[in-house]
C-alpha cells in the first residue's frame, strides 16, 4: 500500500501536498493558524488557539519524545518511492508520524470550540497525513498511529481540568 500511495502522481495534487507539508514543518502552520484565530476570532478564537496549541504540544511530546524513543522503525525503502522527496526524510524512527499527531491534535482540539476553523484545519491535516506516506517518510500505519496520538492528546487537554479537579478532591 505504501508503494501505491507513494507512486500517485497528479499534476495538481502533488504540489498541494508538498505545500501543506512544508507549511506544517516545525508546526509553523498550526502556530500561524493559532495566531490568526486568536487575533480574529474573539474569545472563541483565543480559546480555540489555546486548546489547539496545548494539544499540539502534548501530541509532539507523546509522539516524538516518547513513542519514537520506545519503538525504532525504519522508514519505507527508498526503492519504493519514485520521486525526489524521498531523500529529504528524517533519520528518526518512522513510527509514529509526529507531523500527523500534531496536525490531528490541533484540529481535534479546535473543532469543538470553533467548528468552522476545525473543518478548515481538518482539510489541511488530512493533506499533511497523506503527504507523509506519499513522500516515503512513513508507512500508513505510522500515520494512523500519529492520528490516534493526536486524538488522545486533544482528549487529554480537553478533559484535563475535570481530571485535575477529581484528583484535588
C-alpha angles and dihedrals in degrees: 000000000000091000091050095049092045092052094055107120121188121163091221101028101057095053090050092051092047092049091050092049093047091051092047094050110119088002092282092140094052094045089050091049090050092052091048092049093046093049099043107025103063117215093338091052092050091048092048091048093050092047091047095049093044092051092044090054093050091047092050092051093047096045103036106026098035115020099036089051093050098045123039113199127170120236117253113284115276090231089066094060115076099192137070098252088079090083093058095066122128121251094229125100116295092223118111118011107240092190090057093044091054094045095049093042092052093045095045091051095046097045099069091047098043112009096189092054090043090054092051091049090047092061091053092042090056090050091051091050093048092047092054089063095037092054092051093244093118146017116239089253090058089054092047091051090048090052091051091050089050092051091047091049092051091048091048093051092044092050099036095097090056092044092051091049091052091051092048093052 
